[in-house]
Amino acid sequence: MQKIGQLEVFNLNELIKDQDEYTNFIVSEVNDHALRLAVINGEFHWHKHEDCDELFYVLEGELFIDIENSETVSLKPEDIFLYCPSKYNASYPFK
C-alpha cells in the first residue's frame, strides 16, 4: 500500500497474495459505503441484504452467483455484476 498525503493507493491482488483460505475484509470505506475484498474457495451460505446493493468484481478465477428463484450468474476476471437487495443469493468459485 502506498500513501500519498492522506490518500492511499491499494493493489487488490497484492492484498490477497498467497491467500488460499476463505477471507473477507474491508479494504476501505467511503462515506457510507465499504469496499470489501474476499477470497472464496468454497460455497458461501445463502443470504440477503435488505437495505444495500452488492457489487461483485472478479480479479481471477470464475465466480458463480445463484439468485433465489432465478438463474445463476457466471463472472470471469474483470467482470462486474451489481446485485440489488431483497432476494437471497449464494456465491461459489468454479469447481
GROMACS elastic network, one bead per residue, 0.5 to 0.9 nm:
[ bonds ]
;  ai    aj funct       b0    kb
    1     8     6  0.67326   500
    1     9     6  0.57251   500
    1    10     6  0.51840   500
    1    11     6  0.69485   500
    1    14     6  0.85046   500
    1    15     6  0.84977   500
    2     7     6  0.84326   500
    2     8     6  0.56461   500
    2     9     6  0.50150   500
    2    10     6  0.68890   500
    3     6     6  0.67903   500
    3     7     6  0.57189   500
    3     9     6  0.62193   500
    4     7     6  0.50860   500
    4     8     6  0.60657   500
    4     9     6  0.76180   500
    5     8     6  0.79222   500
   10    13     6  0.88875   500
   10    14     6  0.80845   500
   10    15     6  0.78567   500
   10    27     6  0.83495   500
   11    14     6  0.53518   500
   11    15     6  0.65311   500
   12    15     6  0.51462   500
   12    16     6  0.67706   500
   12    17     6  0.87593   500
   12    27     6  0.86276   500
   12    37     6  0.77822   500
   12    59     6  0.81936   500
   13    16     6  0.54770   500
   13    17     6  0.60233   500
   13    59     6  0.74337   500
   14    17     6  0.50273   500
   14    18     6  0.87839   500
   15    18     6  0.89983   500
   15    19     6  0.86585   500
   15    27     6  0.87288   500
   15    37     6  0.86087   500
   16    19     6  0.52582   500
   16    20     6  0.85661   500
   16    23     6  0.88660   500
   16    37     6  0.83511   500
   16    38     6  0.83374   500
   16    39     6  0.74542   500
   17    20     6  0.86610   500
   19    22     6  0.79339   500
   19    23     6  0.80025   500
   19    39     6  0.73481   500
   20    23     6  0.86110   500
   20    39     6  0.74230   500
   20    40     6  0.86166   500
   20    41     6  0.74401   500
   21    39     6  0.70688   500
   21    40     6  0.75719   500
   21    41     6  0.66647   500
   22    38     6  0.72257   500
   22    39     6  0.52020   500
   22    40     6  0.51671   500
   22    41     6  0.58877   500
   22    42     6  0.76451   500
   23    37     6  0.79378   500
   23    38     6  0.53524   500
   23    39     6  0.52267   500
   23    40     6  0.70047   500
   24    36     6  0.66748   500
   24    37     6  0.56024   500
   24    39     6  0.65579   500
   24    40     6  0.83094   500
   25    35     6  0.84637   500
   25    36     6  0.53514   500
   25    37     6  0.55523   500
   25    38     6  0.65487   500
   26    29     6  0.74319   500
   26    34     6  0.64426   500
   26    35     6  0.57194   500
   26    37     6  0.63458   500
   26    38     6  0.89260   500
   27    34     6  0.75962   500
   27    35     6  0.55784   500
   27    36     6  0.55582   500
   27    37     6  0.64727   500
   28    33     6  0.86384   500
   28    34     6  0.60241   500
   28    35     6  0.53687   500
   28    36     6  0.73927   500
   29    32     6  0.71234   500
   29    33     6  0.56783   500
   29    35     6  0.61268   500
   29    36     6  0.88419   500
   30    33     6  0.52491   500
   30    34     6  0.63630   500
   30    35     6  0.80838   500
   31    34     6  0.82815   500
   40    43     6  0.75337   500
   40    44     6  0.76680   500
   40    63     6  0.85749   500
   40    91     6  0.83206   500
   40    92     6  0.66616   500
   40    93     6  0.64640   500
   41    44     6  0.88491   500
   41    92     6  0.71658   500
   41    93     6  0.61673   500
   41    94     6  0.88313   500
   42    91     6  0.86158   500
   42    92     6  0.57760   500
   42    93     6  0.65547   500
   42    95     6  0.86615   500
   43    90     6  0.74016   500
   43    91     6  0.61775   500
   43    93     6  0.72762   500
   44    47     6  0.86952   500
   44    90     6  0.56206   500
   44    91     6  0.53927   500
   44    92     6  0.60169   500
   45    89     6  0.81515   500
   45    90     6  0.56730   500
   45    91     6  0.76447   500
   46    66     6  0.87839   500
   46    68     6  0.88601   500
   46    88     6  0.59916   500
   46    89     6  0.53537   500
   46    91     6  0.80762   500
   47    87     6  0.82098   500
   47    88     6  0.50703   500
   47    89     6  0.56284   500
   47    90     6  0.65816   500
   48    85     6  0.65470   500
   48    86     6  0.62969   500
   48    87     6  0.59331   500
   48    89     6  0.62543   500
   48    90     6  0.87542   500
   49    52     6  0.58393   500
   49    53     6  0.72918   500
   49    54     6  0.83253   500
   49    84     6  0.84877   500
   49    85     6  0.53360   500
   49    86     6  0.64132   500
   49    87     6  0.79624   500
   49    88     6  0.79995   500
   50    53     6  0.85660   500
   50    85     6  0.54725   500
   50    86     6  0.53832   500
   50    87     6  0.84205   500
   51    84     6  0.89626   500
   51    85     6  0.63996   500
   51    86     6  0.79353   500
   52    84     6  0.71412   500
   52    85     6  0.59171   500
   52    86     6  0.89700   500
   53    82     6  0.71024   500
   53    83     6  0.57678   500
   53    85     6  0.54395   500
   54    81     6  0.82426   500
   54    82     6  0.58641   500
   54    83     6  0.50929   500
   54    84     6  0.64545   500
   54    85     6  0.76212   500
   55    80     6  0.69903   500
   55    81     6  0.57284   500
   55    83     6  0.61214   500
   55    84     6  0.86516   500
   56    75     6  0.85419   500
   56    79     6  0.79982   500
   56    80     6  0.55193   500
   56    81     6  0.51442   500
   56    82     6  0.63704   500
   56    83     6  0.78545   500
   57    75     6  0.80163   500
   57    76     6  0.86899   500
   57    77     6  0.77350   500
   57    78     6  0.63563   500
   57    79     6  0.57622   500
   57    81     6  0.66996   500
   57    82     6  0.89319   500
   58    61     6  0.73435   500
   58    62     6  0.72368   500
   58    63     6  0.71211   500
   58    75     6  0.66486   500
   58    76     6  0.60898   500
   58    78     6  0.54380   500
   58    79     6  0.58314   500
   58    80     6  0.68989   500
   59    62     6  0.88381   500
   59    76     6  0.79714   500
   59    77     6  0.50341   500
   59    78     6  0.59191   500
   59    79     6  0.82822   500
   60    63     6  0.88417   500
   60    76     6  0.70666   500
   60    78     6  0.78167   500
   61    75     6  0.86100   500
   61    76     6  0.63170   500
   61    77     6  0.63276   500
   61    93     6  0.73052   500
   61    94     6  0.71068   500
   62    74     6  0.70376   500
   62    75     6  0.56273   500
   62    77     6  0.68493   500
   62    92     6  0.86266   500
   62    93     6  0.56755   500
   62    94     6  0.52629   500
   63    73     6  0.81611   500
   63    74     6  0.58732   500
   63    75     6  0.51047   500
   63    76     6  0.65801   500
   63    77     6  0.88638   500
   63    91     6  0.68393   500
   63    92     6  0.57988   500
   63    94     6  0.60307   500
   64    72     6  0.64836   500
   64    73     6  0.55776   500
   64    75     6  0.62859   500
   64    76     6  0.89887   500
   64    90     6  0.82669   500
   64    91     6  0.54943   500
   64    92     6  0.53787   500
   64    93     6  0.60005   500
   64    94     6  0.69865   500
   65    71     6  0.85934   500
   65    72     6  0.54851   500
   65    73     6  0.50626   500
   65    74     6  0.65720   500
   65    75     6  0.81673   500
   65    89     6  0.66027   500
   65    90     6  0.56286   500
   65    92     6  0.66277   500
   65    93     6  0.88106   500
   66    69     6  0.88306   500
   66    70     6  0.75465   500
   66    71     6  0.64774   500
   66    73     6  0.64730   500
   66    74     6  0.89490   500
   66    88     6  0.84219   500
   66    89     6  0.54545   500
   66    90     6  0.52564   500
   66    91     6  0.62040   500
   66    92     6  0.85047   500
   67    70     6  0.52934   500
   67    71     6  0.60648   500
   67    72     6  0.61277   500
   67    73     6  0.78056   500
   67    87     6  0.69566   500
   67    88     6  0.61653   500
   67    90     6  0.68567   500
   67    91     6  0.88588   500
   68    71     6  0.79093   500
   68    87     6  0.58464   500
   68    88     6  0.51542   500
   68    89     6  0.59165   500
   68    90     6  0.85294   500
   69    87     6  0.84767   500
   69    88     6  0.88027   500
   73    81     6  0.85644   500
   75    78     6  0.82099   500
   75    79     6  0.56139   500
   75    80     6  0.73316   500
   75    81     6  0.77212   500
   76    79     6  0.55351   500
   76    80     6  0.86913   500
   77    80     6  0.87363   500
   84    87     6  0.79618   500
   85    88     6  0.81321   500
   92    95     6  0.83020   500
